[in-house]
Amino acid sequence: MLLKAANLLGLVLVSQVDATYEHVEGWPRGMPSESYALSAVGIDPYALGGAEVYVAQRGANLTQPILVFNETGDLVRSFGADSIARDTTGTWGCHGLSVKSTPSMETQIWVNDFVEFTTKVYSSKGKLLSEFGTKSDPGPDVAPLQFDKVADTAFGSGESNMVYVSDGDGS
């Protein structure tokens, strides 16, 4: 099985067996020309119709902060403008993006919103499912749950419900 990850220059193929990398010229296709501040990438290897690559972008000139590409590099959808905040310069608050995906569960896209101090959970189609943290109220508390400079999310192995959120980027 090959995993694919997007970067600014194109596609990198990573073989799980020999850990080799290959630049694929022209991947992705359909990247908005205004995209320049990409902050995170996540892969859903179990998407119907083939793997999907999720890219978080922060650029101020973009209409949607989350871009979704198929395996061949075509932009298939985008989302997040109705729920991810912008800072005073217009830059999207997407800092981290993590994909929770297994063959037996609905895919979840976890986005860390640096501007609103929250972590948001989306369906693979972009529907907001949950939000953690106290919107627009930074802090280190757990009652209510507050984040300060939320940065990234990781998950326990397999079908574990453990979620790890890093907080304090730049602190």
DSSP file with accessible surface (Angstrom, degrees, kcal/mol):
  #  RESIDUE AA STRUCTURE BP1 BP2  ACC     N-H-->O    O-->H-N    N-H-->O    O-->H-N    TCO  KAPPA ALPHA  PHI   PSI    X-CA   Y-CA   Z-CA
    1    1 A M              0   0  139      0, 0.0    15,-1.0     0, 0.0     2,-0.4   0.000 360.0 360.0 360.0 136.0    0.0    0.0    0.0
    2    2 A L  E     -A   15   0A  94     13,-0.2     2,-0.4    14,-0.1    13,-0.2  -0.860 360.0-152.3-104.7 138.6    1.3    3.5   -0.8
    3    3 A L  E     -A   14   0A  55     11,-1.9    11,-2.3    -2,-0.4     2,-0.4  -0.852  11.4-153.7-103.1 148.6    0.5    6.5    1.2
    4    4 A K  E     -A   13   0A  44     -2,-0.4     2,-0.4     9,-0.2     9,-0.2  -0.952  11.1-175.7-125.5 141.7    0.5   10.0   -0.4
    5    5 A A  E     -A   12   0A  31      7,-1.6     7,-2.1    -2,-0.4     2,-0.2  -0.999  19.3-131.3-137.5 139.6    1.1   13.4    1.1
    6    6 A A  E     +A   11   0A  15     -2,-0.4     2,-0.3     5,-0.2     5,-0.2  -0.583  27.4 168.7 -88.2 147.3    0.9   16.8   -0.4
    7    7 A N  E >   -A   10   0A  60      3,-1.4     3,-0.6    -2,-0.2    -2,-0.0  -0.894  52.1 -90.1-141.2 178.8    3.5   19.5   -0.1
    8    8 A L  T 3  S+     0   0  124     -2,-0.3     3,-0.1     1,-0.2    -2,-0.0   0.793 124.1  46.6 -63.8 -26.9    4.0   22.8   -1.8
    9    9 A L  T 3  S-     0   0  137      1,-0.3     2,-0.3    16,-0.0    17,-0.3   0.648 121.6 -84.3 -91.7 -17.8    6.1   21.2   -4.6
   10   10 A G  E <   -A    7   0A   0     -3,-0.6    -3,-1.4    16,-0.1     2,-0.3  -0.991  68.8 -20.0 149.1-154.4    3.9   18.3   -5.4
   11   11 A L  E     -AB   6  24A   5     13,-1.1    13,-1.6    -2,-0.3     2,-0.5  -0.695  43.1-158.6 -96.1 139.9    3.1   14.8   -4.3
   12   12 A V  E     -AB   5  23A  30     -7,-2.1    -7,-1.6    -2,-0.3     2,-0.5  -0.972   9.9-150.9-114.8 124.8    5.5   12.6   -2.3
   13   13 A L  E     -A    4   0A  29      9,-1.2     2,-0.5    -2,-0.5     9,-0.5  -0.843  10.3-166.1 -95.5 130.6    4.9    8.9   -2.4
   14   14 A V  E     -A    3   0A  39    -11,-2.3   -11,-1.9    -2,-0.5     2,-0.5  -0.960   7.8-152.0-120.1 116.3    5.9    7.0    0.7
   15   15 A S  E  >  -A    2   0A  21      5,-1.1     4,-1.9    -2,-0.5   -13,-0.2  -0.734   8.1-148.4 -85.6 129.1    6.2    3.2    0.5
   16   16 A Q  T  4 S+     0   0  119    -15,-1.0    -1,-0.1    -2,-0.5   -14,-0.1   0.728  95.4  51.3 -68.4 -19.3    5.6    1.6    3.8
   17   17 A V  T  4 S+     0   0  136    -16,-0.2    -1,-0.2     1,-0.1   -15,-0.0   0.943 129.0   9.7 -83.9 -52.5    8.0   -1.2    2.8
   18   18 A D  T  4 S-     0   0   95      2,-0.1    -2,-0.2     0, 0.0    -1,-0.1   0.429  87.8-130.2-114.9   3.2   11.1    0.7    1.7
   19   19 A A     <  +     0   0   59     -4,-1.9     2,-0.3     1,-0.2    -3,-0.1   0.885  49.0 158.5  51.1  46.8   10.4    4.3    2.7
   20   20 A T        -     0   0   74     -5,-0.1    -5,-1.1     2,-0.0     2,-0.4  -0.695  28.6-146.2 -96.9 156.0   11.3    5.7   -0.6
   21   21 A Y        -     0   0  163     -2,-0.3     2,-0.4    -7,-0.2    -7,-0.2  -0.941  12.9-174.3-123.8 145.0   10.1    9.1   -1.8
   22   22 A E        -     0   0  116     -9,-0.5    -9,-1.2    -2,-0.4     2,-0.4  -0.989  20.9-135.2-141.5 128.3    9.2   10.3   -5.3
   23   23 A H  E     -B   12   0A  88     -2,-0.4     2,-0.7   -11,-0.2   -11,-0.2  -0.689  17.0-153.9 -80.0 130.0    8.2   13.8   -6.4
   24   24 A V  E >   -B   11   0A  42    -13,-1.6     3,-1.5    -2,-0.4   -13,-1.1  -0.921  17.0-133.3-109.3 107.1    5.2   13.7   -8.8
   25   25 A E  T 3  S+     0   0  160     -2,-0.7   -15,-0.1     1,-0.2   -16,-0.0  -0.297  85.6  18.3 -59.8 135.0    5.3   16.7  -11.1
   26   26 A G  T 3  S+     0   0   46    -17,-0.3    -1,-0.2     1,-0.3   -16,-0.1   0.515  88.3 161.7  84.6   4.5    2.0   18.6  -11.4
   27   27 A W    <   +     0   0   11     -3,-1.5    -1,-0.3   -18,-0.2    -3,-0.1  -0.886  53.3  37.0-101.6 130.4    0.4   17.2   -8.3
   28   28 A P  S    S-     0   0   23      0, 0.0     3,-0.4     0, 0.0     2,-0.3   0.586  74.1-165.2 -89.6 158.3   -1.9   18.6   -7.1
   29   29 A R  B    S+c   74   0B 119     44,-2.0    46,-0.6     1,-0.2    -2,-0.1  -0.779  74.6  33.0 -96.6 144.2   -4.1   19.9   -9.9
   30   30 A G  S    S+     0   0   51     -2,-0.3    -1,-0.2     1,-0.3    44,-0.1   0.554  72.9 153.7  89.8   5.0   -6.7   22.5   -9.0
   31   31 A M        -     0   0   52     -3,-0.4    -1,-0.3    42,-0.1    43,-0.0  -0.547  55.5-108.2 -65.8 124.1   -4.7   24.1   -6.1
   32   32 A P    >   -     0   0   35      0, 0.0     3,-2.0     0, 0.0    -1,-0.1  -0.305  21.0-127.9 -55.0 137.1   -6.1   27.6   -5.9
   33   33 A S  T 3  S+     0   0  111      1,-0.3    -2,-0.1    -3,-0.0    -3,-0.0   0.760 107.4  61.0 -62.0 -22.2   -3.4   30.0   -7.2
   34   34 A E  T 3  S+     0   0   86     27,-0.1     2,-0.3    25,-0.0    -1,-0.3   0.551  77.1 113.4 -80.7  -8.0   -3.7   32.1   -4.0
   35   35 A S    <   +     0   0   19     -3,-2.0     3,-0.1     1,-0.2    -4,-0.0  -0.509  24.2 127.0 -69.7 123.5   -2.7   29.1   -1.9
   36   36 A Y        +     0   0  133     -2,-0.3     2,-0.7     1,-0.0    -1,-0.2   0.439  56.0  65.3-147.3 -20.1    0.7   29.8   -0.2
   37   37 A A        +     0   0   31      2,-0.0    21,-2.9     0, 0.0     2,-0.4  -0.628  60.4 172.7-114.2  71.8    0.4   29.3    3.5
   38   38 A L  E     +D   57   0C  46     -2,-0.7    19,-0.3    19,-0.2     3,-0.1  -0.687   5.4 177.1 -82.7 130.2   -0.3   25.6    3.9
   39   39 A S  E     +     0   0C  42     17,-2.4     2,-0.3    -2,-0.4    18,-0.2   0.662  55.4   3.7-110.9 -19.4   -0.2   24.6    7.5
   40   40 A A  E     -D   56   0C  22     16,-1.1    16,-2.5    56,-0.1     2,-0.3  -0.992  50.1-156.1-163.5 158.1   -1.1   20.9    7.7
   41   41 A V  E     +D   55   0C  59     -2,-0.3     2,-0.3    56,-0.3    14,-0.2  -0.992  11.1 179.6-141.1 143.4   -1.9   17.8    5.7
   42   42 A G  E     -D   54   0C  10     12,-2.4    12,-3.4    -2,-0.3     2,-0.4  -0.988  14.7-143.4-142.6 152.4   -3.8   14.6    6.5
   43   43 A I  E     -D   53   0C  41     -2,-0.3    10,-0.2    10,-0.2    56,-0.1  -0.956   6.7-161.4-123.5 135.1   -4.7   11.5    4.6
   44   44 A D  E >   +D   52   0C   2      8,-2.9     8,-1.8    -2,-0.4     3,-1.1  -0.891  11.3 179.0-108.7  97.1   -7.8    9.3    4.6
   45   45 A P  T 3  S+     0   0   46      0, 0.0     6,-0.2     0, 0.0    -1,-0.1   0.649  77.7  56.9 -74.1 -10.8   -6.7    6.0    3.1
   46   46 A Y  T 3  S+     0   0  113      6,-0.1     5,-0.1     4,-0.1     3,-0.1   0.273  73.0 133.1-104.4  10.4  -10.2    4.5    3.5
   47   47 A A    X   -     0   0   14     -3,-1.1     3,-1.8     1,-0.1     2,-0.1  -0.314  68.1-100.7 -62.1 142.4  -12.2    7.1    1.6
   48   48 A L  T 3  S+     0   0  175      1,-0.3    -1,-0.1     3,-0.0    -2,-0.1  -0.436 110.4  22.0 -61.7 132.9  -14.8    5.7   -0.9
   49   49 A G  T 3  S-     0   0   93     -2,-0.1    -1,-0.3    -3,-0.1     2,-0.1   0.503 134.1 -48.0  87.5   2.9  -13.3    5.8   -4.4
   50   50 A G  S <  S-     0   0   23     -3,-1.8    -4,-0.1    20,-0.1    -6,-0.0  -0.395  86.4 -37.5 118.7 163.1   -9.7    6.0   -3.2
   51   51 A A        -     0   0   15     -6,-0.2    20,-0.7    -2,-0.1     2,-0.4  -0.136  51.4-150.5 -56.9 148.7   -7.6    7.9   -0.7
   52   52 A E  E     -DE  44  70C  20     -8,-1.8    -8,-2.9    18,-0.2     2,-0.5  -0.964   2.2-146.8-123.3 144.1   -8.2   11.6   -0.1
   53   53 A V  E     -DE  43  69C   2     16,-2.9    16,-2.8    -2,-0.4     2,-0.5  -0.943  10.3-157.3-112.8 122.5   -5.7   14.2    1.0
   54   54 A Y  E     -DE  42  68C   0    -12,-3.4   -12,-2.4    -2,-0.5     2,-0.4  -0.868   9.1-169.9-101.5 131.0   -6.8   17.1    3.3
   55   55 A V  E     -DE  41  67C   3     12,-2.9    12,-2.8    -2,-0.5     2,-0.4  -0.982  10.5-151.7-125.3 127.4   -4.8   20.3    3.3
   56   56 A A  E     -DE  40  66C   0    -16,-2.5   -17,-2.4    -2,-0.4   -16,-1.1  -0.813  18.2-171.7 -94.6 136.3   -5.3   23.2    5.7
   57   57 A Q  E     -D   38   0C   2      8,-2.5    37,-0.3    -2,-0.4   -19,-0.2  -0.949  21.1-169.5-130.5 150.7   -4.3   26.6    4.4
   58   58 A R        +     0   0   59    -21,-2.9    34,-1.3    -2,-0.3   -20,-0.1   0.448  38.4 134.4-116.8  -5.8   -4.0   29.9    6.2
   59   59 A G    >   -     0   0    0    -22,-0.3     3,-1.0    32,-0.2    33,-0.2  -0.145  53.9-136.2 -54.4 142.3   -3.7   32.4    3.4
   60   60 A A  T 3  S+     0   0   27      1,-0.2    -1,-0.1    31,-0.1   -26,-0.0   0.678  97.6  59.6 -74.6 -18.4   -5.8   35.6    3.6
   61   61 A N  T 3  S+     0   0  118    -27,-0.3     2,-0.3     2,-0.0    -1,-0.2   0.333  84.1 102.9 -94.0   8.9   -7.0   35.6    0.0
   62   62 A L    <   -     0   0    3     -3,-1.0    30,-0.0   -28,-0.1    -5,-0.0  -0.699  59.9-150.3-101.2 146.4   -8.7   32.2    0.0
   63   63 A T  S    S+     0   0  116     -2,-0.3    -1,-0.1     1,-0.2    18,-0.1   0.745  85.4  31.7 -84.6 -24.5  -12.4   31.4    0.2
   64   64 A Q        -     0   0   52      1,-0.1    -1,-0.2    16,-0.1    16,-0.1  -0.999  61.7-153.6-134.7 137.3  -12.1   28.1    2.1
   65   65 A P  S    S+     0   0    0      0, 0.0    -8,-2.5     0, 0.0     2,-0.5   0.728  80.9  59.0 -83.5 -20.5   -9.5   27.0    4.6
   66   66 A I  E     -EF  56  79C   0     13,-2.0    13,-2.1   -10,-0.2     2,-0.4  -0.943  64.0-171.0-115.9 124.4   -9.7   23.2    4.0
   67   67 A L  E     -EF  55  78C   4    -12,-2.8   -12,-2.9    -2,-0.5     2,-0.5  -0.899   6.5-157.1-110.6 142.8   -9.0   21.7    0.6
   68   68 A V  E     -EF  54  77C   0      9,-2.6     8,-3.0    -2,-0.4     9,-1.3  -0.981  10.9-175.1-124.9 125.2   -9.6   18.0   -0.3
   69   69 A F  E     -EF  53  75C   0    -16,-2.8   -16,-2.9    -2,-0.5     6,-0.2  -0.878  18.5-131.6-115.7 148.8   -7.8   16.3   -3.2
   70   70 A N  E >   -E   52   0C  41      4,-2.1     3,-1.9    -2,-0.3   -18,-0.2  -0.319  43.3 -86.7 -86.2-179.4   -8.2   12.8   -4.6
   71   71 A E  T 3  S+     0   0   72    -20,-0.7   -19,-0.1     1,-0.3   -21,-0.1   0.798 128.1  53.4 -60.1 -31.4   -5.4   10.4   -5.2
   72   72 A T  T 3  S-     0   0   76      2,-0.1    -1,-0.3   -45,-0.0   -43,-0.1   0.501 121.9-104.1 -85.7  -1.9   -4.7   11.8   -8.7
   73   73 A G  S <  S+     0   0    0     -3,-1.9   -44,-2.0     1,-0.3     2,-0.3   0.530  70.0 144.3  97.8   7.6   -4.4   15.3   -7.3
   74   74 A D  B     -c   29   0B  60    -46,-0.2    -4,-2.1   -44,-0.1     2,-0.5  -0.628  55.2-119.5 -81.6 136.3   -7.8   16.7   -8.4
   75   75 A L  E     +F   69   0C  62    -46,-0.6    -6,-0.3    -2,-0.3     3,-0.1  -0.629  37.4 173.5 -71.1 117.9   -9.4   19.2   -6.0
   76   76 A V  E     -     0   0C  65     -8,-3.0     2,-0.3    -2,-0.5    -7,-0.2   0.705  56.9 -22.3-103.7 -25.2  -12.7   17.5   -5.2
   77   77 A R  E     -F   68   0C  49     -9,-1.3    -9,-2.6     2,-0.0    -1,-0.4  -0.973  50.1-152.9-170.6 169.5  -14.1   19.8   -2.5
   78   78 A S  E     +F   67   0C  49     -2,-0.3     2,-0.3   -11,-0.2   -11,-0.2  -0.967  20.0 161.8-148.0 159.0  -13.3   22.5    0.1
   79   79 A F  E     +F   66   0C  14    -13,-2.1   -13,-2.0    -2,-0.3    47,-0.1  -0.972  32.7  85.2-163.8 175.8  -14.9   23.6    3.4
   80   80 A G    >>  +     0   0    1     -2,-0.3     4,-2.8    46,-0.2     3,-1.6   0.198  53.7 113.9 108.9 -12.8  -14.6   25.4    6.7
   81   81 A A  T 34 S+     0   0   40      1,-0.3   -17,-0.1     2,-0.2    -2,-0.0   0.818  78.9  53.8 -62.9 -27.1  -15.3   29.0    5.9
   82   82 A D  T 34 S+     0   0  144      1,-0.1    -1,-0.3     3,-0.0     3,-0.1   0.575 124.6  21.2 -84.5  -6.3  -18.5   29.0    7.9
   83   83 A S  T <4 S+     0   0   22     -3,-1.6     2,-0.5     1,-0.1    -2,-0.2   0.565 100.9  83.1-138.2 -14.3  -16.8   27.7   11.1
   84   84 A I  S  < S-     0   0    6     -4,-2.8    -1,-0.1    31,-0.0    10,-0.1  -0.841  73.6-130.8 -98.0 131.0  -13.0   28.4   11.1
   85   85 A A        -     0   0   16     -2,-0.5     8,-2.8     7,-0.1     2,-0.3  -0.285   8.6-140.3 -80.2 163.8  -12.1   31.9   12.2
   86   86 A R  B     -G   92   0D  95      6,-0.3     6,-0.2     7,-0.1     5,-0.1  -0.905  18.0-127.0-116.3 149.5   -9.8   34.5   10.6
   87   87 A D    >   -     0   0   59      4,-2.5     3,-1.9    -2,-0.3    -1,-0.1  -0.167  44.9 -80.6 -83.6-173.7   -7.5   36.7   12.5
   88   88 A T  T 3  S+     0   0  150      1,-0.3    -1,-0.1     2,-0.1    -2,-0.0   0.717 132.1  52.3 -66.6 -17.3   -7.4   40.5   12.2
   89   89 A T  T 3  S-     0   0   96      2,-0.1    -1,-0.3     3,-0.0     3,-0.1   0.452 121.1-106.3 -94.0  -2.6   -5.3   40.3    9.0
   90   90 A G  S <  S+     0   0   18     -3,-1.9     2,-0.3     1,-0.3    -2,-0.1   0.438  71.0 145.9  93.0   0.3   -7.8   37.8    7.4
   91   91 A T        -     0   0   29      1,-0.1    -4,-2.5    -5,-0.1    -1,-0.3  -0.540  53.9-111.5 -74.6 133.8   -5.6   34.8    7.8
   92   92 A W  B     -G   86   0D   7    -34,-1.3    -6,-0.3    -2,-0.3    -1,-0.1  -0.321  17.3-131.1 -62.8 148.1   -7.4   31.5    8.5
   93   93 A G        +     0   0    0     -8,-2.8    21,-3.5    20,-0.1     2,-0.4   0.357  61.9 129.6 -84.1   5.0   -7.0   30.1   12.0
   94   94 A C  E     +H  113   0E   0    -37,-0.3    19,-0.2    19,-0.2     3,-0.1  -0.478  17.2 154.2 -64.2 117.1   -6.2   26.5   10.8
   95   95 A H  E     +     0   0E  42     17,-3.0     2,-0.3    -2,-0.4    -1,-0.2   0.777  62.9  17.0-108.1 -51.3   -3.0   25.5   12.6
   96   96 A G  E     -H  112   0E   4     16,-0.7    16,-2.4    54,-0.1    -1,-0.4  -0.868  57.5-169.9-122.4 156.6   -3.2   21.7   12.7
   97   97 A L  E     +H  111   0E   7     -2,-0.3     2,-0.4    14,-0.2   -56,-0.3  -0.973   7.9 178.1-144.8 128.9   -5.3   19.1   10.8
   98   98 A S  E     -H  110   0E  16     12,-2.6    12,-3.3    -2,-0.3     2,-0.5  -0.996  18.0-144.2-134.2 141.2   -5.5   15.4   11.7
   99   99 A V  E     -H  109   0E  25     -2,-0.4     2,-0.7    10,-0.2    10,-0.2  -0.915   5.6-162.1-108.3 123.9   -7.5   12.7   10.0
  100  100 A K  E     +H  108   0E  16      8,-3.1     8,-2.5    -2,-0.5     2,-0.4  -0.934  30.1 154.9-103.8 113.2   -9.0    9.9   12.2
  101  101 A S        +     0   0   23     -2,-0.7     5,-0.1     6,-0.2     6,-0.1  -0.994  14.5 160.7-147.1 129.8   -9.9    7.1    9.8
  102  102 A T    >   -     0   0   18      3,-0.4     3,-1.2    -2,-0.4    -2,-0.0  -0.932  50.8-106.2-137.4 164.2  -10.3    3.3   10.1
  103  103 A P  T 3  S+     0   0  101      0, 0.0     4,-0.1     0, 0.0    -1,-0.0   0.764 117.7  45.6 -62.9 -21.6  -12.1    0.8    7.9
  104  104 A S  T 3  S+     0   0   79      2,-0.1     2,-0.3    -3,-0.0    -3,-0.0   0.278 106.4  59.3-110.0  12.2  -14.9    0.5   10.4
  105  105 A M  S <  S-     0   0   52     -3,-1.2    -3,-0.4     3,-0.0     2,-0.2  -0.949  86.2 -95.6-136.9 159.5  -15.7    4.1   11.4
  106  106 A E        -     0   0  159     -2,-0.3     2,-0.1    -5,-0.1    -2,-0.1  -0.538  52.2-106.5 -68.5 136.8  -16.8    7.3    9.8
  107  107 A T        -     0   0   15     -2,-0.2    17,-0.6    -6,-0.1     2,-0.4  -0.376  34.2-159.6 -66.7 139.7  -13.8    9.5    9.0
  108  108 A Q  E     -HI 100 123E  55     -8,-2.5    -8,-3.1    15,-0.2     2,-0.6  -0.983   7.4-154.2-122.2 137.0  -13.3   12.6   11.2
  109  109 A I  E     -HI  99 122E   0     13,-2.8    13,-2.8    -2,-0.4     2,-0.5  -0.950  11.8-160.1-110.1 116.0  -11.2   15.6   10.3
  110  110 A W  E     -HI  98 121E  19    -12,-3.3   -12,-2.6    -2,-0.6     2,-0.4  -0.877   9.3-173.1-101.4 123.3   -9.9   17.4   13.4
  111  111 A V  E     -HI  97 120E   0      9,-3.0     9,-3.2    -2,-0.5     2,-0.7  -0.969  17.9-142.8-121.0 128.8   -8.8   21.0   12.8
  112  112 A N  E     -HI  96 119E   0    -16,-2.4   -17,-3.0    -2,-0.4     2,-0.9  -0.821  13.4-154.1 -91.4 116.2   -7.1   23.2   15.4
  113  113 A D  E  >> -HI  94 118E   0      5,-3.1     5,-1.6    -2,-0.7     4,-0.9  -0.814  10.5-173.8 -96.6 101.5   -8.4   26.8   15.1
  114  114 A F  T  45S+     0   0   54    -21,-3.5    -1,-0.2    -2,-0.9   -20,-0.1   0.753  81.4  52.5 -66.0 -27.9   -5.6   29.0   16.4
  115  115 A V  T  45S+     0   0   36    -30,-0.2    -1,-0.2     1,-0.2   -29,-0.1   0.906 117.4  33.6 -79.8 -42.6   -7.8   32.1   16.3
  116  116 A E  T  45S-     0   0   33      2,-0.1    20,-1.8   -31,-0.1    21,-0.5   0.415 104.3-123.3 -94.9  -0.5  -10.8   30.9   18.2
  117  117 A F  T  <5S+     0   0   43     -4,-0.9    30,-0.7     1,-0.2    17,-0.4   0.873  70.9 118.3  64.2  38.3   -8.8   28.7   20.6
  118  118 A T  E   < -I  113   0E   0     -5,-1.6    -5,-3.1    15,-0.1     2,-0.5  -0.887  61.8-136.0-132.2 163.1  -10.7   25.6   19.7
  119  119 A T  E     -IJ 112 132E   0     13,-2.3    13,-3.1    -2,-0.3     2,-0.4  -0.995  28.7-160.1-117.3 126.0  -10.4   22.2   18.1
  120  120 A K  E     -IJ 111 131E   1     -9,-3.2    -9,-3.0    -2,-0.5     2,-0.5  -0.858   7.4-149.4-112.7 142.4  -13.2   21.4   15.6
  121  121 A V  E     -IJ 110 130E   2      9,-2.9     8,-3.7    -2,-0.4     9,-1.5  -0.951  19.3-177.4-114.3 127.6  -14.3   18.0   14.3
  122  122 A Y  E     -IJ 109 128E   0    -13,-2.8   -13,-2.8    -2,-0.5     6,-0.2  -0.862  27.4-116.6-119.5 155.5  -15.7   17.6   10.8
  123  123 A S  E >   -I  108   0E  22      4,-2.4     3,-1.9    -2,-0.3   -15,-0.2  -0.371  45.2 -98.7 -74.4 168.3  -17.2   14.8    8.8
  124  124 A S  T 3  S+     0   0   20    -17,-0.6    -1,-0.1     1,-0.3   -16,-0.1   0.751 126.7  55.5 -63.8 -19.1  -15.2   13.9    5.6
  125  125 A K  T 3  S-     0   0  139      2,-0.1    -1,-0.3   -48,-0.0   -47,-0.1   0.429 125.8 -99.4 -92.9  -1.5  -17.7   16.1    3.7
  126  126 A G  S <  S+     0   0   13     -3,-1.9     2,-0.4     1,-0.3   -46,-0.2   0.542  70.6 146.6 100.0   8.5  -17.1   19.2    5.8
  127  127 A K        -     0   0  146      1,-0.1    -4,-2.4   -48,-0.1     2,-0.4  -0.648  52.6-121.0 -79.7 128.8  -20.0   19.1    8.3
  128  128 A L  E     +J  122   0E  65     -2,-0.4    -6,-0.3    -6,-0.2     3,-0.1  -0.557  38.3 170.1 -69.7 121.7  -19.0   20.4   11.7
  129  129 A L  E     -     0   0E  81     -8,-3.7     2,-0.3    -2,-0.4    -7,-0.2   0.787  58.2  -4.0-102.3 -39.9  -19.7   17.6   14.2
  130  130 A S  E     -J  121   0E  54     -9,-1.5    -9,-2.9     2,-0.0    -1,-0.4  -0.977  51.5-153.8-152.5 161.1  -18.1   18.9   17.5
  131  131 A E  E     -J  120   0E  68     -2,-0.3     2,-0.4   -11,-0.2   -11,-0.2  -0.989   9.7-162.8-143.5 131.2  -16.1   21.7   18.9
  132  132 A F  E     +J  119   0E  81    -13,-3.1   -13,-2.3    -2,-0.4     2,-0.2  -0.926  53.0  37.5-117.3 143.4  -13.8   21.5   21.9
  133  133 A G  S    S-     0   0   22     -2,-0.4     2,-0.7   -15,-0.2    13,-0.2  -0.429  94.6 -70.4 106.5 171.7  -12.5   24.5   23.9
  134  134 A T    >   -     0   0   35    -17,-0.4     3,-2.2     3,-0.3    13,-0.2  -0.909  57.1-117.8-107.0 107.6  -14.1   27.8   24.8
  135  135 A K  T 3  S-     0   0  110     -2,-0.7   -18,-0.2     1,-0.3   -19,-0.1  -0.173  88.7  -7.2 -52.2 128.7  -14.5   29.8   21.7
  136  136 A S  T 3  S+     0   0   80    -20,-1.8    -1,-0.3     1,-0.1   -19,-0.1   0.657 111.0 102.6  60.6  21.4  -12.6   33.1   21.7
  137  137 A D    <   -     0   0   78     -3,-2.2    -3,-0.3   -21,-0.5    10,-0.2  -0.764  57.7-162.3-133.6  87.7  -11.7   32.6   25.4
  138  138 A P        +     0   0   54      0, 0.0    10,-0.3     0, 0.0   -21,-0.0  -0.321  30.1 115.7 -71.8 152.8   -8.0   31.5   25.7
  139  139 A G        -     0   0   10      8,-0.9    -5,-0.1     2,-0.1    -2,-0.1  -0.899  66.1-102.5 165.8 172.5   -6.7   29.9   28.9
  140  140 A P  S    S+     0   0  116      0, 0.0     2,-0.1     0, 0.0     7,-0.1   0.184  73.2 120.7-100.8  15.9   -5.3   26.8   30.5
  141  141 A D      > -     0   0   85      1,-0.1     5,-2.5     6,-0.1    -2,-0.1  -0.380  47.9-161.1 -86.6 161.9   -8.4   25.6   32.3
  142  142 A V  B   5S+K  145   0F 124      3,-0.3     3,-0.5     1,-0.2    -1,-0.1   0.458  74.3  80.6-113.7  -8.0  -10.3   22.3   32.1
  143  143 A A  T   5S+     0   0   91      1,-0.8    -1,-0.2     2,-0.0     2,-0.1  -0.757 117.1  13.5-136.8  88.7  -13.6   23.5   33.6
  144  144 A P  T   5S-     0   0   82      0, 0.0    -1,-0.8     0, 0.0     2,-0.2   0.589 115.8-113.0 -77.1 163.0  -14.7   24.8   31.1
  145  145 A L  B   5 +K  142   0F  66     -3,-0.5     2,-0.4   -12,-0.1    -3,-0.3  -0.409  44.3 178.4 -63.8 125.7  -12.2   23.3   28.7
  146  146 A Q      < -     0   0   16     -5,-2.5     2,-0.3   -13,-0.2   -28,-0.1  -0.990  16.7-163.6-131.4 143.0  -10.0   26.1   27.3
  147  147 A F        -     0   0   19    -30,-0.7    -8,-0.9    -2,-0.4   -13,-0.1  -0.855   2.8-166.0-114.6 158.3   -7.0   26.1   24.9
  148  148 A D  S    S-     0   0   54     -2,-0.3     2,-0.4   -10,-0.3    -1,-0.2   0.757  82.7  -3.7-105.4 -74.3   -4.6   28.9   24.5
  149  149 A K  S    S-     0   0   75    -32,-0.1    20,-2.2   -11,-0.0    19,-0.4  -0.594  80.4-161.5-121.2  69.2   -2.6   28.4   21.3
  150  150 A V        +     0   0    0     -2,-0.4    17,-0.2   -37,-0.2   -33,-0.1  -0.236  18.3 167.4 -57.9 132.8   -3.9   25.1   20.2
  151  151 A A        -     0   0   12     15,-2.7     2,-0.3     1,-0.4   -39,-0.2   0.758  45.5  -3.3-121.5 -41.6   -1.5   23.5   17.7
  152  152 A D  E     -L  166   0G  80     14,-1.0    14,-2.6   -56,-0.1    -1,-0.4  -0.981  46.3-143.8-157.5 163.7   -2.0   19.9   16.8
  153  153 A T  E     +L  165   0G   6     -2,-0.3     2,-0.3    12,-0.2    12,-0.2  -0.989  14.8 178.6-135.7 142.5   -4.1   16.7   17.4
  154  154 A A  E     -L  164   0G  52     10,-2.6    10,-3.2    -2,-0.3     2,-0.3  -0.934  16.3-137.2-138.4 164.1   -3.1   13.0   17.5
  155  155 A F  E     -L  163   0G  49     -2,-0.3     8,-0.2     8,-0.2     3,-0.1  -0.871  20.1-105.9-125.5 153.6   -5.0    9.8   18.2
  156  156 A G        -     0   0   16      6,-2.3     4,-0.1    -2,-0.3    -1,-0.1  -0.222  58.0 -79.7 -65.0 165.8   -4.6    6.6   20.1
  157  157 A S  S >  S-     0   0  113      2,-0.1     3,-1.9     4,-0.0     5,-0.2  -0.263  87.8 -16.3 -73.0 155.1   -3.9    3.5   18.0
  158  158 A G  T 3  S-     0   0   56      1,-0.2    -2,-0.0    -3,-0.1    -3,-0.0  -0.218 129.9 -16.3  58.6-130.9   -6.6    1.5   16.2
  159  159 A E  T 3  S+     0   0  113      2,-0.0    -1,-0.2   -55,-0.0    -2,-0.1   0.181  94.8 140.1 -95.8  18.2  -10.1    2.2   17.3
  160  160 A S    <   -     0   0   37     -3,-1.9    -4,-0.1     1,-0.1    -2,-0.0  -0.246  51.1-143.8 -59.1 147.3   -9.1    3.8   20.6
  161  161 A N        +     0   0  147     -6,-0.1     2,-0.2     2,-0.0    -1,-0.1   0.307  59.7 124.9 -94.4   7.9  -11.1    6.9   21.6
  162  162 A M        -     0   0   99     -5,-0.2    -6,-2.3     2,-0.0     2,-0.4  -0.523  38.4-173.9 -71.8 132.0   -8.0    8.6   23.0
  163  163 A V  E     -L  155   0G  48     -2,-0.2     2,-0.5    -8,-0.2    -8,-0.2  -0.997   8.2-160.9-127.9 133.6   -7.3   12.1   21.6
  164  164 A Y  E     -L  154   0G 126    -10,-3.2   -10,-2.6    -2,-0.4     2,-0.5  -0.963   6.6-171.4-117.4 125.4   -4.2   14.1   22.3
  165  165 A V  E     -L  153   0G  48     -2,-0.5     2,-0.4   -12,-0.2   -12,-0.2  -0.975  13.1-145.7-118.9 125.6   -4.3   17.9   21.7
  166  166 A S  E     -L  152   0G  57    -14,-2.6   -15,-2.7    -2,-0.5   -14,-1.0  -0.731  21.3-176.5 -90.6 140.6   -1.1   20.0   22.0
  167  167 A D        +     0   0   64     -2,-0.4   -17,-0.2   -17,-0.2   -20,-0.0  -0.963  49.1  54.7-134.2 147.9   -1.6   23.5   23.3
  168  168 A G    >   -     0   0   23    -19,-0.4     3,-2.6    -2,-0.3   -18,-0.2   0.704  55.0-179.9 104.3  24.4    0.8   26.4   23.8
  169  169 A D  T 3  S+     0   0   64    -20,-2.2    -1,-0.2     1,-0.3   -19,-0.0  -0.372  79.6  11.2 -56.8 124.9    2.4   26.9   20.3
  170  170 A G  T 3         0   0   69      1,-0.3    -1,-0.3    -2,-0.1    -2,-0.0   0.435 360.0 360.0  86.6  -2.1    4.8   29.8   20.8
  171  171 A S    <         0   0  112     -3,-2.6    -1,-0.3   -22,-0.1    -4,-0.0  -0.477 360.0 360.0 -80.6 360.0    4.5   29.8   24.5
